[in-house]
């Protein structure tokens, strides 16, 4: 019996983003940052986007989030409307005067969720990201990894259908970053959100993703769409297997 593939959560069709520069009369004559790119992402899929600096990876995420409009092409979503989207940036960007719990409840307050329900949801997310005991701590008292856990919990607070991650661990030291890979993998296993994540790390992409899209140098185009056929849950030892090494080599060759 043939297994049906579910319809994509998001489809990108010939998407291009150009920015007008000082001497250009229109964006079409300006800085070509991205595209054209075409790809689809399916329910509960974890997709990483790799590419050299300046290839338009962050621009792609911002277009998906609706933070900027594409110059050409289109982005379509299941159901026809943009779904709830959570976004985690390179920096945690927490409100310094608000506690861990109050930072997580912020998007719920904006949506006028009753305070009691918002607190219960935030406490659930504190447990999910492993920050029990730090509910009342201020951002200044958190490590970089802990702050990014708060940012991730905040992005999950309004139960998004799609989670966008823009190098969320890029500012962390190597050991903390690798620990966060395992934490993010665990959280994804628990919540099964559709995730699109930008990274510069081949190991990070392979450890986390179901698929990896490799973009060319600017303007970024999809050079490789690689299925990561590694079993889940992913364990640290997997990074030292021959197959992990073969996949890493394919990604490295595509980037170069």
C-alpha positions in Angstrom: 0.0 0.0 0.0 1.4 3.4 -1.0 1.8 5.8 1.8 0.4 9.3 1.0 2.7 12.3 1.5 0.9 15.0 3.5 0.5 18.4 1.8 3.3 20.8 2.7 3.0 23.2 5.5 4.8 25.9 3.5 5.8 26.0 -0.2 8.3 28.5 -1.6 8.0 29.2 -5.3 10.8 31.0 -7.3 11.3 33.4 -4.3 13.7 36.3 -4.8 14.6 39.2 -2.5 16.3 42.3 -3.7 17.1 45.5 -1.8 17.3 48.9 -3.5 20.6 50.6 -3.0 21.3 54.3 -3.1 21.7 54.6 -6.8 18.9 52.3 -7.8 15.4 53.5 -8.9 13.8 50.2 -7.8 14.6 47.1 -5.8 15.0 45.1 -9.1 18.1 47.2 -9.8 19.5 46.9 -6.4 21.2 44.3 -4.1 20.2 40.8 -5.0 20.2 39.0 -1.7 18.4 35.7 -2.4 16.9 33.5 -5.1 15.2 32.4 -6.9 14.6 29.5 -4.5 11.9 26.8 -4.6 11.3 24.2 -1.9 8.5 22.8 0.4 8.5 21.9 4.0 6.2 19.2 5.4 4.4 18.8 8.7 6.7 18.1 11.7 9.7 18.2 9.5 13.0 19.7 10.8 14.8 21.5 8.0 18.2 23.2 8.4 19.5 25.8 5.9 23.2 26.0 5.4 25.3 28.2 3.2 28.2 30.7 3.1 27.9 34.1 4.8 25.8 36.5 2.8 23.8 33.7 1.0 20.5 35.0 2.2 19.7 32.5 4.9 18.4 35.0 7.4 16.6 36.9 4.6 14.8 33.7 3.8 13.6 33.3 7.4 12.4 36.9 7.6 10.4 36.4 4.4 8.8 33.2 5.7 7.9 35.1 8.9 6.4 38.0 7.0 8.9 40.5 8.3 9.9 41.4 4.7 8.1 41.0 1.4 9.7 39.0 -1.5 10.5 41.0 -4.6 9.5 38.1 -6.8 7.9 34.7 -6.4 5.6 33.6 -3.6 5.3 31.8 -0.3 2.1 29.7 0.2 0.9 28.1 3.4 -1.4 25.2 4.1 -4.9 26.5 4.5 -4.1 29.6 2.5 -3.2 31.9 5.4 0.1 32.5 7.3 -0.1 30.2 10.3 1.2 31.0 13.8 5.0 31.4 13.6 7.5 31.4 16.4 10.9 33.1 15.8 14.1 32.7 17.8 16.9 35.0 16.8 20.7 34.8 17.2 20.4 36.8 20.4 17.9 35.9 23.1 16.6 39.5 23.3 14.9 39.0 26.6 13.3 41.9 28.5 16.0 42.5 31.2 13.5 43.7 33.9 11.2 40.7 33.5 11.8 37.3 35.1 12.1 34.1 33.2 8.4 33.3 33.7 7.4 36.9 32.8 9.5 36.8 29.6 7.8 33.5 28.5 4.3 34.9 29.2 4.9 38.1 27.2 3.4 36.8 23.9 0.4 35.4 25.8 -0.2 38.8 27.5 -0.1 40.4 24.0 -2.8 38.0 22.9 -4.9 38.8 26.1 -4.7 35.2 27.4 -5.9 35.3 31.1 -3.1 35.6 33.6 -3.7 32.3 35.3 -3.8 30.3 32.0 -0.7 32.1 30.8 1.2 31.3 34.0 0.3 27.6 33.7 1.4 27.4 30.1 4.7 29.2 31.0 5.4 26.8 33.9 4.9 23.9 31.5 7.4 25.4 29.1 9.9 26.1 31.9 9.8 22.4 32.6 10.0 21.5 28.9 13.2 23.5 28.4 14.7 22.4 31.7 14.7 25.7 33.7 12.9 24.5 36.8 14.1 26.6 39.8 14.9 29.6 37.6 11.3 30.9 37.1 11.9 34.1 39.0 15.5 34.7 37.8 16.3 37.8 35.7 18.1 37.5 32.4 21.3 39.0 34.0 21.5 35.9 36.2 21.3 33.4 33.3 24.0 31.9 31.2 23.9 32.2 27.4 22.5 28.8 27.0 19.8 29.3 29.6 18.8 32.6 28.0 18.3 30.9 24.7 16.1 28.3 26.4 13.9 31.1 27.6 13.8 32.5 24.1 12.8 29.1 22.8 10.1 28.7 25.4 8.8 32.2 24.6 8.6 31.3 20.9 6.6 28.2 21.8 4.3 29.9 24.2 1.6 30.7 21.6 1.8 27.2 20.2 3.1 28.1 16.7 2.6 25.8 13.8 6.0 26.7 12.4 9.2 27.5 14.4 11.9 29.6 12.7 15.4 29.5 14.3 18.1 32.0 13.1 21.4 30.6 14.4 20.0 30.5 17.9 23.2 29.0 19.3 25.7 31.0 17.2 26.9 33.2 20.1 27.4 30.3 22.6 30.7 28.6 23.3 31.4 25.2 21.6 30.5 23.0 24.5 27.3 24.8 25.5 26.3 24.8 21.8 26.7 21.1 21.5 24.6 20.6 24.7 21.9 22.8 23.2 21.7 20.5 20.1 20.6 17.7 22.4 18.2 19.9 24.3 16.6 21.2 21.1 16.4 17.7 19.6 14.6 16.6 22.8 12.2 19.5 22.7 11.4 18.9 19.1 10.8 15.2 19.8 8.4 16.3 22.6 6.5 19.0 20.6 6.9 17.8 16.9 6.8 21.3 15.5 7.7 22.1 11.9 11.1 23.7 12.2 13.2 25.7 9.8 16.6 26.6 11.2 19.5 28.6 9.8 23.0 27.5 10.8 26.6 27.7 9.7 27.5 24.4 11.3 27.4 21.1 9.3 27.5 19.0 12.4 24.6 21.0 13.9 22.5 20.6 10.8 23.1 16.8 10.6 22.5 16.2 14.3 19.1 18.1 14.2 17.6 17.9 10.8 15.5 15.6 8.6 16.6 17.6 5.6 19.4 20.1 4.9 19.1 22.8 2.2 22.4 24.2 1.0 22.4 27.6 -0.5 24.9 29.0 -3.0 26.9 32.2 -2.5 24.8 35.3 -2.9 22.3 35.5 -4.3 21.4 32.3 -2.5 19.9 29.5 -4.5 19.2 25.9 -3.4 22.3 23.9 -4.5 21.5 20.7 -2.5 18.5 19.3 -0.8 19.9 16.4 1.3 17.7 13.9 3.2 19.4 13.1 6.6 18.7 9.4 7.0 20.0 9.1 10.5 17.8 7.3 13.1 16.1 9.2 15.9 16.5 10.0 18.7 20.0 11.3 17.8 22.8 10.5 20.3 26.2 12.2 20.7 28.0 9.0 19.5 26.2 9.2 16.1 28.5 12.2 15.1 31.4 9.8 15.0 29.9 7.2 12.7 31.0 6.6 9.1 27.6 7.5 7.7 27.5 10.8 9.6 31.0 11.6 8.1 29.8 10.7 4.6 26.8 13.1 4.9 29.0 15.8 6.3 31.4 15.4 3.3 28.5 15.9 0.9 27.4 19.1 2.6 30.9 20.4 2.8 31.5 19.8 -0.9 28.2 21.5 -1.7 29.1 24.6 0.3 32.6 24.8 -1.3 
